Amino acid sequence: MTDLLLRDIDPILAERIRRVSVARGWDQHETILRLLEQGLFASEHEVRGGFENTEVEALADAIAALKEVPAGKGF
């Protein structure tokens, strides 16, 4: 595995990381790895921008069509 070195971490950020570590019962290493992974997933989602326009239009059309279906008696 690759080692990373973080320098000049803001004391407030370090304290927030410490609080998560204590709350979750993780050591500092595990806490930072998990927070990086979660943050990376969130950032990747933002970069992708969600659905493409054609997908949004198809989904909107499908929802509109479903609204026209008469209500059933259930299962």
N, C-alpha and C positions, 0 to 999 in steps of 0.2 A: 504494500500500500504506500501511497505517496504521503509524505509529511508536509504540512503547511504551517507557516509561522505567521501569526497575526501580530502586528506591531501597533503601538499607539492606540489601543482600544480605549474608547471613552469610558470613564469610570461608571457612568450611569448604565451604559450597555453591559459592562462586566457585571454589575450588580443585578441587572435583569436576568442575565444568563445564570448567575448564581442562584437566584430565587427559583427559576425553573428547575434547576438541578436539584435543589432541596425538595421542592414540591413533588417532583416525579421520582425522587430516590435514585437518580442517575448520577454517575460521576461526571466530572466536568467534560472529559473527552466525549463520552456518549451524548451528553446534552448538546454540545456544540455540533457534533455530527448530525444528530436528529434535527436540530434547528436549521442547519444548512440545507439538509435534504428537504424539509418542509418549505423553506423559503425558496428553494430552487424550483420545486413543483409549482408554487404560486407564480413565480416569475415566468416560467415556461408557459403557463396557461395564459398569462397576459400577453406574451409575445405572439402566441398563436392567434390571439384575437377571437377565439371561439369559432363559431360556424362561418363558413363562406356565405356570400350573399345568395347563391343558388340554393344552398341548404336551408337558409332562413326562409326563403320564398316557398320552397317545397313544404317545410314544416308549417308555415302559415296557411298554405292551401289545404294541407291535411287537417289542420285544426278547424278551419272553416267548414270543410266537408263533414267532419264529425259533428259539428254543431247542427247540421241539417238532418242528421239521422234521428228519427223519432225515438223517444225514450222507450225502452223495453220494460218487461215485467220483472226483470232481474234474473237471478240464477236460481 
